[in-house]
Amino acid sequence: MNALSVFFERKKQELGIELNDVQKQAVQQTEGPLLLLASPGSGKTTTIIMRIGFLIEEKGVNPSRIKAVTFSKAAAADMKARYKRFFPGLEPVDFSTIHSFAFEVVREHFRKTRTKFQIIEGEIDREEDEASGLDNPLPLHKKLILREMYSSLAGERITDDQLEELTTYISYVKNKRIPLDELHLVKCDVPQAERIFREYEAFKRSQPDKLLIDFDDMLTIGNEALETDRELLWKMQRRFDYLLTDESQDTSAIQHAIIEKLAQEHRNLCVVADDDQSIYSWRGADPSYLLDFRRVYPEAVTLFMEQNYRSSRQIVQAANQFIKRNKNRYSKNMFTLNPAGDGAIEIKSFGDFIEQAKHLVQEISGLEQLNEVAVLYRNNASSIILMNVFERAGIPFYMKDADNRFFKHWVVEDILNFMRLTFSDKRTDIFEKIHLKLNAYITKQQMAALKGIDNGESVFDNLLAHVPLQSYQVKLVESCKMTIQQMKGMAPLPAIRLIRIELGYEKAIEKMCERLGFRKDYLIGILNTLEEIADTLPTMEDFAKRLTELDAALKSSKRKKGQNVVTFSTLHSAKGLEFDRVYMIDLVEGNLPSSDDRRGAAETKDAMMEEAARLFYVGMTRAKTRLELLTYREKDGAKTAESVFVTEVRGIMKALVEPKPMRGGSETAADAAEPSGG
C-alpha cells in the first residue's frame, strides 16, 4: 500500500470519511493551478480540508505556508472548525475572507506610506443611524455620510431601500473596476447616484488628518498597493506557498486580481467553485473568471466533482437536467447513488399567495423535525406574510435574513398616521407627515399656514376656514374630512382600502414612483401585506398592536438559529445550506424570473435569465428528500402565470427516465471540455 493509500485509509479509520476517486484526485493534485468544479452536495468542504491535511501530513508543508480564502466570515469559521475537527493535532492554517486578507495588505501599505486611516463601515446602532444632525454631529460612517449627501442633493430623506440600492451600486462599481468615465452606463434608480458616488469618493479623501475607507476600499486600495509596490507584493507572495479559494463563483474582478497577484510566482492555486451556483452578479461577482481559467493558467488541471451525496435521485436528476438550459457554463452531469425517493418533487398551484401561506402552515404544523424544513423565496417581502401566518399558528421559525425595515418603512408609517388622524383630526403634526400623500393637493405653503394656526380645531376645518385654497381644493378637503370621519371606529382592513382609494394614497405612490424611481410593485406589495395582516382584526388599535408584535417576533427570530424551528430564507442566503424538506414559494412570472430578468438587450437579457435559472437551481439543490415548488394564479388582484422554470421542471419530470450514474473524471487544460458557452 503506497503512502497516498495509507493516508486515505488512516482518515477512513479516524474520521469515517471515504473519498470517491475524483475527491482523492483533488486531494493529491497539490502542485500548480487546479480548478475544482464542485456540484451541490458533492462534499466540497470535506475535500478541501482533506487536501490541506494531505499537504501538511504527507507533503510536509508548514501549516503557516497555506492560505485558504473564502468569501464570508461564516464560511471561513466553518472551514476552520472542520479543519480542527479533522486534524486536531496540527498547527492552525490561515482561513480568512478576501476582505480580511486585503485589509492586511492595506494596513502594511499604509504603515509604509505613513498614512492614517479610519474604517467607516460595519455595525452601527439603528437609532444612531437615524440620527440627524446639527446639534448632535454624526459619526463618520458610510451609511450616515450617504444619507447626508442624498438629503443635501435631493432635498429629502433617503429611504432605506434607496440607501441599500445606493450602497450596492457603489460596491458594484468598485468590484467590477468600472472606470469613472463609464459610470453613466451602470443602472441605478436612486436619483443622482453617479454624482453622489463622486462626492462620496472625494469626501473620503478630504479629511485633513486621515483617509476614510470602507470595505470596498480595502479591495481597491489593496489591489492597487500590490500593483505599485513591488516590495510589498514580493513580501505577500513569499508568505504562502499554497493558495486555495472557495466559493470562487462569487468573487469579483477586483478579488480575482488580488488572488492572481499572490499566485504569480508559485502558481499553486486551487480554485473551488461551481459556475452553476453563481448568483451575485448584482454585487459584482464575475463567473466569467471560471470560464476563462485555462486562458490564464494554460497548465491547469480541471476536476469535476459531480456526485451528489445530499439529495434523492429524482431531485438530482431534475436539477441536473434543468440547469442544462443555460448555455454559458461548463458541461457537467451531476449524479447520485442515493435512492429515488417517493414523490420527492411536487408542484402545487394555489389561488393566491394567501392560500399558499395557509398550505405551508397545514403541511408543516404536524412535523416534528422543524429544523429540517426551509421555506425559500426570492424577495424578503415574502417573509412578512409567512411570519404573520406562522406566528398565528404557533409554528416557531428562524428568519435567516431578518430585516426590520418593513415595520419602519415609510408606507407602513403613512398608513398608521392616516389611522391616527381618525382618532383626532386636530393633530397638525400628524397631518403634516401625510398631507402630500392624499388627494387634496395641499402645498407646502398651505401646510406652513396651517401650522401657524393654534386653536385646537380640526385640521380640515382650519384649512377650509383660515388657509387660502384653490377653488378645486375646497371639495377635495371636504371629501377628505368626510372619509376620515367615516373611518372612525372602522376595522383596519376596510380602513386601509379607503386610504388607498378614497384618500388617493395609491395614486400618490404612483406619482412618487414616476418622480423618484421607486418600484411601484414593491410599494403596492407592502400595502397588500398590510391588508393581509389587518384581515380578521377588529380595530385599528389591534392592527397597530399586531405590527408591534410581528416586529418583536422578527427580532426574536434572530436568536432561534440552531433550534428546532422552520427556516425562512431568501434563495440567495440559502446557498450552502441543506434541509430534508424545502418549499420554494412565489414561483410566478415577474418574481422568478423577475420582470428585470427579461428586460434589456438580448445579450443582457440572456445573462439575467441564466442567473435567475441558477438561483432556481440553488433552491432545488438545498432539498434532501422532498421539494415542493409552489405557484399561484393571482397576485395583487391581477392574473399571474406560473414561472417558466416551474413549467420546465414539470416537463423534465414527465420525461425523466432512470439514467445510468455518470462518473466524474479529471482532465488537463489540453483536453478538458470547454464551457458550453465559451
NORVEN-V575714 format. One record per backbone hydrogen bond with DSSP energy under -0.5 kcal/mol. CO is the residue of the C=O (numbers start at 0). NH is the residue of the N-H. If there is no record, write none. Layout:
co=CO nh=NH
co=CO nh=NH
//
This chain:
co=1 nh=5
co=2 nh=6
co=3 nh=7
co=4 nh=8
co=5 nh=9
co=6 nh=10
co=7 nh=11
co=8 nh=12
co=9 nh=13
co=10 nh=14
co=10 nh=15
co=10 nh=16
co=11 nh=15
co=15 nh=17
co=16 nh=18
co=19 nh=23
co=20 nh=24
co=21 nh=25
co=22 nh=26
co=23 nh=27
co=24 nh=28
co=27 nh=29
co=32 nh=300
co=33 nh=35
co=33 nh=270
co=34 nh=36
co=34 nh=302
co=35 nh=37
co=35 nh=272
co=36 nh=38
co=36 nh=304
co=38 nh=41
co=40 nh=308
co=42 nh=46
co=43 nh=47
co=44 nh=48
co=45 nh=49
co=46 nh=50
co=47 nh=51
co=48 nh=52
co=49 nh=53
co=50 nh=54
co=51 nh=55
co=52 nh=56
co=53 nh=57
co=53 nh=58
co=54 nh=60
co=55 nh=59
co=61 nh=64
co=62 nh=65
co=62 nh=93
co=64 nh=240
co=64 nh=241
co=65 nh=93
co=66 nh=68
co=66 nh=243
co=67 nh=95
co=68 nh=245
co=69 nh=97
co=71 nh=75
co=72 nh=76
co=73 nh=77
co=74 nh=78
co=75 nh=79
co=76 nh=80
co=77 nh=81
co=78 nh=82
co=79 nh=83
co=80 nh=84
co=81 nh=85
co=82 nh=86
co=86 nh=89
co=92 nh=94
co=93 nh=67
co=95 nh=69
co=96 nh=100
co=97 nh=101
co=98 nh=102
co=99 nh=103
co=100 nh=104
co=101 nh=105
co=102 nh=106
co=103 nh=107
co=104 nh=108
co=105 nh=109
co=106 nh=110
co=107 nh=111
co=108 nh=112
co=109 nh=113
co=109 nh=114
co=113 nh=115
co=115 nh=210
co=117 nh=212
co=119 nh=141
co=124 nh=128
co=125 nh=129
co=127 nh=130
co=134 nh=136
co=138 nh=140
co=140 nh=144
co=141 nh=145
co=142 nh=146
co=143 nh=147
co=144 nh=148
co=145 nh=149
co=146 nh=150
co=147 nh=151
co=148 nh=152
co=149 nh=153
co=150 nh=154
co=158 nh=162
co=159 nh=163
co=160 nh=164
co=161 nh=165
co=162 nh=166
co=163 nh=167
co=164 nh=168
co=165 nh=169
co=166 nh=170
co=167 nh=171
co=168 nh=172
co=169 nh=173
co=170 nh=174
co=171 nh=175
co=172 nh=177
co=173 nh=176
co=174 nh=252
co=174 nh=253
co=178 nh=181
co=179 nh=182
co=181 nh=184
co=182 nh=185
co=184 nh=186
co=189 nh=192
co=191 nh=195
co=192 nh=196
co=193 nh=197
co=194 nh=198
co=195 nh=199
co=196 nh=200
co=197 nh=201
co=198 nh=202
co=199 nh=203
co=200 nh=204
co=201 nh=204
co=202 nh=205
co=203 nh=211
co=210 nh=117
co=212 nh=119
co=213 nh=217
co=214 nh=218
co=215 nh=218
co=215 nh=219
co=216 nh=220
co=216 nh=221
co=217 nh=221
co=218 nh=222
co=219 nh=223
co=220 nh=224
co=221 nh=225
co=222 nh=226
co=223 nh=227
co=224 nh=228
co=227 nh=229
co=228 nh=232
co=229 nh=233
co=230 nh=234
co=231 nh=235
co=232 nh=236
co=233 nh=237
co=234 nh=238
co=235 nh=238
co=235 nh=239
co=236 nh=239
co=241 nh=66
co=242 nh=269
co=243 nh=68
co=244 nh=271
co=246 nh=249
co=247 nh=250
co=250 nh=285
co=251 nh=255
co=252 nh=256
co=253 nh=257
co=254 nh=258
co=255 nh=259
co=256 nh=260
co=257 nh=261
co=258 nh=262
co=259 nh=263
co=260 nh=263
co=262 nh=266
co=266 nh=268
co=267 nh=242
co=267 nh=269
co=268 nh=33
co=268 nh=270
co=269 nh=244
co=269 nh=271
co=270 nh=35
co=270 nh=272
co=271 nh=247
co=272 nh=37
co=273 nh=276
co=274 nh=277
co=276 nh=278
co=279 nh=282
co=279 nh=284
co=280 nh=283
co=283 nh=252
co=285 nh=288
co=286 nh=289
co=286 nh=290
co=287 nh=291
co=289 nh=292
co=291 nh=294
co=291 nh=295
co=292 nh=296
co=296 nh=299
co=299 nh=668
co=300 nh=34
co=301 nh=666
co=302 nh=36
co=302 nh=304
co=303 nh=305
co=304 nh=38
co=305 nh=307
co=305 nh=334
co=306 nh=308
co=311 nh=315
co=312 nh=316
co=313 nh=317
co=314 nh=318
co=315 nh=319
co=316 nh=320
co=317 nh=321
co=318 nh=322
co=319 nh=323
co=320 nh=323
co=321 nh=324
co=322 nh=325
co=326 nh=328
co=328 nh=675
co=329 nh=331
co=334 nh=307
co=338 nh=312
co=339 nh=313
co=340 nh=342
co=343 nh=626
co=345 nh=628
co=347 nh=630
co=349 nh=632
co=350 nh=633
co=351 nh=355
co=352 nh=356
co=353 nh=357
co=354 nh=358
co=355 nh=359
co=356 nh=360
co=357 nh=361
co=358 nh=362
co=359 nh=363
co=360 nh=364
co=363 nh=366
co=367 nh=369
co=368 nh=371
co=369 nh=372
co=371 nh=580
co=372 nh=566
co=373 nh=375
co=373 nh=582
co=374 nh=568
co=375 nh=584
co=376 nh=570
co=378 nh=381
co=379 nh=382
co=380 nh=383
co=380 nh=384
co=381 nh=385
co=382 nh=386
co=383 nh=387
co=384 nh=388
co=385 nh=389
co=386 nh=390
co=387 nh=391
co=388 nh=392
co=389 nh=393
co=389 nh=394
co=390 nh=393
co=393 nh=395
co=395 nh=565
co=397 nh=399
co=397 nh=567
co=398 nh=401
co=402 nh=405
co=403 nh=406
co=403 nh=407
co=404 nh=407
co=404 nh=408
co=405 nh=408
co=408 nh=412
co=409 nh=413
co=410 nh=414
co=411 nh=415
co=412 nh=416
co=413 nh=417
co=414 nh=418
co=415 nh=419
co=416 nh=420
co=417 nh=421
co=418 nh=421
co=418 nh=422
co=419 nh=422
co=419 nh=423
co=423 nh=426
co=424 nh=458
co=425 nh=427
co=426 nh=430
co=427 nh=431
co=428 nh=432
co=429 nh=432
co=429 nh=433
co=430 nh=433
co=430 nh=434
co=433 nh=436
co=434 nh=437
co=434 nh=441
co=437 nh=439
co=437 nh=440
co=442 nh=446
co=443 nh=447
co=444 nh=448
co=445 nh=449
co=446 nh=450
co=447 nh=451
co=449 nh=452
co=451 nh=453
co=457 nh=461
co=458 nh=462
co=459 nh=463
co=460 nh=464
co=461 nh=465
co=461 nh=466
co=462 nh=466
co=469 nh=472
co=469 nh=473
co=470 nh=473
co=470 nh=474
co=471 nh=475
co=472 nh=476
co=473 nh=477
co=474 nh=478
co=475 nh=479
co=476 nh=480
co=477 nh=481
co=478 nh=482
co=479 nh=483
co=480 nh=484
co=481 nh=485
co=482 nh=486
co=483 nh=487
co=484 nh=487
co=486 nh=489
co=490 nh=494
co=491 nh=495
co=492 nh=496
co=493 nh=497
co=494 nh=498
co=495 nh=499
co=496 nh=500
co=497 nh=501
co=497 nh=502
co=498 nh=504
co=499 nh=505
co=500 nh=503
co=502 nh=438
co=503 nh=507
co=504 nh=508
co=505 nh=509
co=506 nh=510
co=507 nh=511
co=508 nh=512
co=509 nh=513
co=510 nh=514
co=511 nh=515
co=511 nh=517
co=512 nh=516
co=517 nh=519
co=518 nh=522
co=519 nh=523
co=520 nh=524
co=521 nh=525
co=522 nh=526
co=523 nh=527
co=524 nh=528
co=525 nh=529
co=526 nh=530
co=527 nh=531
co=528 nh=532
co=529 nh=533
co=530 nh=534
co=533 nh=536
co=538 nh=542
co=539 nh=543
co=540 nh=544
co=541 nh=545
co=542 nh=546
co=543 nh=547
co=544 nh=548
co=545 nh=549
co=546 nh=550
co=547 nh=551
co=548 nh=552
co=549 nh=553
co=550 nh=554
co=551 nh=555
co=552 nh=556
co=553 nh=557
co=554 nh=557
co=555 nh=558
co=556 nh=559
co=557 nh=560
co=559 nh=562
co=562 nh=564
co=565 nh=397
co=565 nh=567
co=566 nh=374
co=567 nh=399
co=568 nh=376
co=569 nh=573
co=570 nh=574
co=571 nh=574
co=573 nh=576
co=578 nh=623
co=579 nh=624
co=579 nh=625
co=580 nh=373
co=581 nh=583
co=581 nh=627
co=582 nh=375
co=582 nh=584
co=583 nh=629
co=585 nh=587
co=586 nh=642
co=587 nh=590
co=587 nh=591
co=589 nh=594
co=592 nh=589
co=592 nh=591
co=593 nh=597
co=594 nh=597
co=595 nh=598
co=600 nh=604
co=601 nh=605
co=602 nh=606
co=603 nh=607
co=604 nh=608
co=605 nh=609
co=606 nh=610
co=607 nh=611
co=608 nh=612
co=609 nh=613
co=610 nh=614
co=611 nh=615
co=612 nh=616
co=613 nh=617
co=614 nh=618
co=615 nh=619
co=616 nh=620
co=618 nh=621
co=619 nh=622
co=621 nh=578
co=623 nh=311
co=625 nh=581
co=626 nh=345
co=627 nh=583
co=627 nh=629
co=628 nh=347
co=629 nh=586
co=630 nh=349
co=632 nh=639
co=633 nh=352
co=634 nh=637
co=637 nh=634
co=640 nh=588
co=642 nh=645
co=642 nh=646
co=643 nh=647
co=644 nh=648
co=645 nh=649
co=646 nh=650
co=647 nh=651
co=648 nh=652
co=649 nh=653
co=650 nh=654
co=651 nh=655
co=656 nh=658
co=664 nh=303
co=666 nh=301
co=667 nh=670
co=667 nh=671
co=673 nh=330
co=674 nh=677
//
